[in-house]
Amino acid sequence: MKYLKNFKNKKVVITGHTGFKGSWMVCFLKSLGAKVYGISDKVPTNPSHYKISKAYIGIKDYRVDIRKRDKVVKIINLIQPDFIFHLAAQSLVKTSIEKPTETWEINLIGTLNLLESLRYLKNKCTAIIITSDKCYRNDEKKLGYTETDPMGGDESYSASKGSAELLINSYIKSYFKSKKNKVLICTARAGNVIGGGDWSKDRLISDCLKSWSKNNPATIRSPYSIRPWQHVLDVLNGYLILASRLRNDKKLHGNSFNFGPKKNFSEATVLDI
């Protein structure tokens, strides 16, 4: 596909590059010939897809907490990236209930720090900021949510992601609207991403594998709940397409995009999976 050529020899920053989606994005972009720079404070799981895949080979690995504004601004402006994919997040609902302060700091203040770093860039940069499909107010809509639905959130994870969307919009309107603006931004909203290498706590596939590997029965939570299941490589492919198109079409700047599966998977229950 033509869009894949847009990343060859380009400097690409991935925040949260040691996580599930982040490590797959590193592998994807390396295969396209990109110069990859990762920003993350730690490897979040053991086992780790980042380590097993050896995604760290051939990239510049910065171990920095996304909450440290001065360090984040300094690194990004040192790199002067062509593309940024902001994936760093506290992404687990249960953890957000147990650790609300950490969740808010990472998801909201971390995004603020990234936006601040973009203000000082002098080169053309295309930024895709990943939030979540849970950023919307939960109205139990059977037909799913559209990009214009109101933000919301009944717990810290969802609320922090909805707040991050409002923050991003305010920065775009305040600092990245002039005709001379070289920084282009879109947000991407996706959820229930599954695939190899996801070893986070309280995740359906990894919980099953961990239990079955020890000949134990798996605990299935909310078996009849419907989720928008989608494979990690499909979602990342969507992010890359969006970044490529945004770079060549300023009309997309400031917009948000939902990423979801085809109808047969969007109607699948936890038990079906």
C-alpha positions as CSV (number, residue, x, y, z in Angstrom):
1,M,0.0,0.0,0.0
2,K,1.2,3.5,-0.9
3,Y,0.8,4.9,2.6
4,L,3.5,2.5,4.0
5,K,6.2,4.3,2.1
6,N,5.5,7.5,4.0
7,F,7.3,6.2,7.1
8,K,10.6,5.0,5.5
9,N,13.6,6.9,6.9
10,K,11.2,9.1,8.9
11,K,11.8,9.8,12.6
12,V,8.9,8.4,14.6
13,V,8.4,8.8,18.3
14,I,6.2,6.2,20.1
15,T,5.3,6.9,23.7
16,G,4.5,3.7,25.7
17,H,6.6,1.7,23.3
18,T,7.3,-1.1,25.8
19,G,3.6,-1.9,26.2
20,F,1.3,-4.3,24.3
21,K,0.2,-2.0,21.4
22,G,3.4,0.1,21.6
23,S,5.8,-2.8,21.1
24,W,3.8,-4.0,18.1
25,M,3.9,-0.5,16.7
26,V,7.7,-0.5,17.1
27,C,7.9,-3.8,15.2
28,F,5.5,-2.5,12.5
29,L,7.4,0.7,11.9
30,K,10.8,-0.9,11.9
31,S,9.6,-3.2,9.2
32,L,8.7,-0.1,7.2
33,G,12.2,1.4,7.5
34,A,11.3,4.1,10.0
35,K,13.8,5.5,12.6
36,V,12.0,4.7,15.8
37,Y,12.4,6.5,19.1
38,G,10.6,5.1,22.2
39,I,9.6,6.9,25.4
40,S,8.5,4.8,28.3
41,D,9.4,4.6,32.0
42,K,9.4,0.7,32.3
43,V,8.5,-2.6,30.8
44,P,5.0,-3.1,32.2
45,T,4.5,-6.8,32.1
46,N,6.3,-10.1,32.6
47,P,6.2,-11.9,30.2
48,S,6.8,-9.0,27.9
49,H,6.2,-8.8,24.1
50,Y,8.7,-5.9,24.0
51,K,11.4,-8.2,25.3
52,I,10.4,-11.5,23.6
53,S,10.1,-9.8,20.1
54,K,13.4,-8.0,20.7
55,A,11.6,-4.8,19.6
56,Y,14.3,-2.8,21.3
57,I,17.0,-3.7,18.7
58,G,17.7,-0.9,16.4
59,I,15.7,1.8,18.2
60,K,16.5,4.7,20.5
61,D,15.0,3.7,23.9
62,Y,14.3,6.6,26.3
63,R,13.2,5.5,29.8
64,V,11.3,8.6,30.9
65,D,8.1,8.9,32.9
66,I,5.5,10.7,30.7
67,R,4.5,12.7,33.8
68,K,7.9,14.4,33.8
69,R,7.2,17.5,31.6
70,D,10.6,19.0,31.3
71,K,12.2,15.7,30.3
72,V,9.5,14.8,27.8
73,V,9.7,18.3,26.2
74,K,13.5,18.1,26.0
75,I,13.6,14.7,24.4
76,I,10.9,15.3,21.8
77,N,12.5,18.6,20.8
78,L,15.9,17.0,20.6
79,I,14.5,14.4,18.2
80,Q,12.4,16.8,16.1
81,P,10.2,13.8,15.0
82,D,8.3,13.6,11.7
83,F,5.6,11.5,13.4
84,I,4.4,10.9,17.0
85,F,2.1,8.1,18.2
86,H,1.1,8.8,21.8
87,L,0.2,5.4,23.3
88,A,1.5,5.9,26.9
89,A,-1.4,5.3,29.3
90,Q,-2.7,3.6,32.3
91,S,-5.1,1.5,30.3
92,L,-6.9,-0.8,32.8
93,V,-10.3,0.0,34.3
94,K,-9.7,-2.1,37.4
95,T,-6.3,-0.5,38.1
96,S,-7.9,3.0,37.6
97,I,-10.3,2.2,40.5
98,E,-7.5,1.0,42.7
99,K,-5.1,3.8,41.7
100,P,-7.1,6.9,40.6
101,T,-4.4,9.5,41.1
102,E,-1.8,7.6,39.0
103,T,-4.4,7.0,36.3
104,W,-5.3,10.7,36.1
105,E,-1.7,11.8,36.1
106,I,-0.6,9.5,33.4
107,N,-3.6,9.8,31.1
108,L,-4.3,13.5,31.5
109,I,-1.0,15.2,32.6
110,G,1.0,12.9,30.4
111,T,-1.0,14.0,27.4
112,L,-0.7,17.6,28.5
113,N,3.1,17.2,28.6
114,L,3.1,15.7,25.1
115,L,1.0,18.7,23.8
116,E,3.4,21.1,25.5
117,S,6.4,19.5,23.7
118,L,4.6,19.9,20.3
119,R,4.3,23.7,20.9
120,Y,8.1,24.0,20.6
121,L,8.7,22.0,17.5
122,K,10.1,23.8,14.5
123,N,9.7,21.0,11.9
124,K,6.6,19.5,10.4
125,C,5.2,16.9,12.7
126,T,2.1,14.6,12.5
127,A,0.8,13.4,15.8
128,I,-1.8,10.7,16.4
129,I,-2.9,10.7,20.1
130,I,-4.6,7.5,21.1
131,T,-7.3,7.8,23.7
132,S,-10.1,5.2,24.0
133,D,-13.6,4.2,22.9
134,K,-14.5,4.5,26.6
135,C,-14.1,8.3,26.4
136,Y,-17.8,8.7,25.6
137,R,-20.6,9.1,28.1
138,N,-22.0,5.7,28.7
139,D,-25.6,5.8,27.4
140,E,-25.7,2.0,26.7
141,K,-26.1,2.7,23.0
142,K,-26.9,-0.5,21.0
143,L,-25.7,1.0,17.7
144,G,-22.3,2.1,19.1
145,Y,-20.9,5.6,19.5
146,T,-20.1,8.2,16.8
147,E,-17.3,10.8,17.0
148,T,-19.7,13.6,17.9
149,D,-21.2,11.9,21.0
150,P,-20.5,13.7,24.3
151,M,-17.5,12.8,26.4
152,G,-18.1,11.2,29.8
153,G,-16.9,8.4,32.1
154,D,-18.2,6.7,35.2
155,E,-14.7,5.7,36.6
156,S,-11.2,7.2,36.5
157,Y,-10.0,5.5,33.3
158,S,-13.0,6.5,31.2
159,A,-13.2,10.0,32.7
160,S,-9.5,10.6,32.3
161,K,-9.7,9.6,28.6
162,G,-12.7,11.8,28.0
163,S,-10.9,14.7,29.7
164,A,-7.8,14.1,27.6
165,E,-10.0,14.5,24.5
166,L,-11.2,17.9,25.8
167,L,-7.7,18.9,26.6
168,I,-6.4,18.0,23.1
169,N,-9.2,19.9,21.5
170,S,-8.5,23.0,23.6
171,Y,-4.8,22.9,22.6
172,I,-5.5,22.4,18.9
173,K,-7.9,25.4,19.0
174,S,-5.5,27.6,21.1
175,Y,-2.1,26.8,19.7
176,F,-2.3,24.8,16.4
177,K,-4.8,26.6,14.3
178,S,-2.7,29.2,12.3
179,K,-2.1,28.7,8.6
180,K,1.6,28.5,9.3
181,N,1.1,25.7,11.8
182,K,3.4,22.7,11.1
183,V,2.0,20.4,13.7
184,L,-1.0,18.3,12.7
185,I,-3.0,16.4,15.3
186,C,-5.8,13.8,15.3
187,T,-7.1,11.6,18.1
188,A,-7.8,7.9,17.6
189,R,-10.4,6.0,19.7
190,A,-10.3,2.3,20.0
191,G,-11.0,-0.4,22.5
192,N,-10.9,-4.1,23.3
193,V,-7.8,-4.7,21.3
194,I,-6.6,-8.3,21.4
195,G,-3.7,-10.3,20.1
196,G,-0.4,-12.0,20.9
197,G,1.8,-10.3,23.5
198,D,-0.9,-8.9,25.7
199,W,0.0,-9.9,29.2
200,S,-1.7,-7.2,31.2
201,K,-3.8,-8.1,34.3
202,D,-7.5,-8.9,34.0
203,R,-7.4,-9.3,30.2
204,L,-9.6,-12.1,28.7
205,I,-7.1,-13.8,26.4
206,S,-4.0,-13.6,28.7
207,D,-6.0,-14.7,31.7
208,C,-7.2,-17.8,29.8
209,L,-3.7,-18.6,28.7
210,K,-2.2,-18.1,32.2
211,S,-4.8,-20.4,33.7
212,W,-4.8,-23.1,31.1
213,S,-1.0,-23.3,31.1
214,K,-1.2,-24.4,34.7
215,N,-4.2,-26.7,34.0
216,N,-6.5,-24.4,36.0
217,P,-9.9,-23.3,34.9
218,A,-10.1,-19.7,33.7
219,T,-12.4,-17.1,35.4
220,I,-14.6,-15.5,32.8
221,R,-15.9,-12.1,33.9
222,S,-19.1,-10.7,32.5
223,P,-19.5,-13.6,30.0
224,Y,-22.5,-12.0,28.2
225,S,-21.1,-8.5,27.7
226,I,-20.6,-7.4,24.2
227,R,-17.3,-5.7,23.3
228,P,-15.9,-4.2,20.0
229,W,-13.2,-6.9,19.6
230,Q,-10.4,-6.1,17.2
231,H,-6.9,-7.5,16.5
232,V,-3.9,-5.3,17.4
233,L,-2.4,-5.3,13.9
234,D,-5.7,-4.1,12.4
235,V,-5.9,-1.2,14.8
236,L,-2.2,-0.2,14.4
237,N,-2.7,-0.4,10.6
238,G,-5.6,2.1,11.0
239,Y,-3.4,4.4,13.1
240,L,-0.7,4.4,10.3
241,I,-3.3,5.1,7.6
242,L,-4.6,8.0,9.6
243,A,-1.2,9.4,10.2
244,S,-0.3,9.1,6.5
245,R,-3.4,10.8,5.3
246,L,-3.3,13.5,7.9
247,R,0.3,14.4,6.9
248,N,-1.0,15.0,3.3
249,D,-4.4,16.6,4.1
250,K,-4.6,19.4,6.6
251,K,-8.4,19.2,6.5
252,L,-8.2,16.2,8.8
253,H,-6.3,18.2,11.4
254,G,-8.2,18.5,14.7
255,N,-10.6,15.6,14.0
256,S,-11.2,12.4,16.0
257,F,-11.7,8.9,14.6
258,N,-13.3,5.8,16.0
259,F,-11.6,2.5,15.2
260,G,-13.7,-0.7,15.5
261,P,-14.3,-4.1,14.0
262,K,-16.7,-5.3,11.3
263,K,-20.2,-6.1,12.5
264,N,-19.7,-9.8,13.2
265,F,-17.0,-9.1,15.8
266,S,-18.7,-6.0,17.2
267,E,-21.6,-8.2,18.3
268,A,-19.5,-10.9,19.9
269,T,-19.8,-11.5,23.6
270,V,-17.0,-12.3,26.1
271,L,-18.1,-15.9,26.1
272,D,-18.1,-16.1,22.2
273,I,-14.4,-15.0,22.2
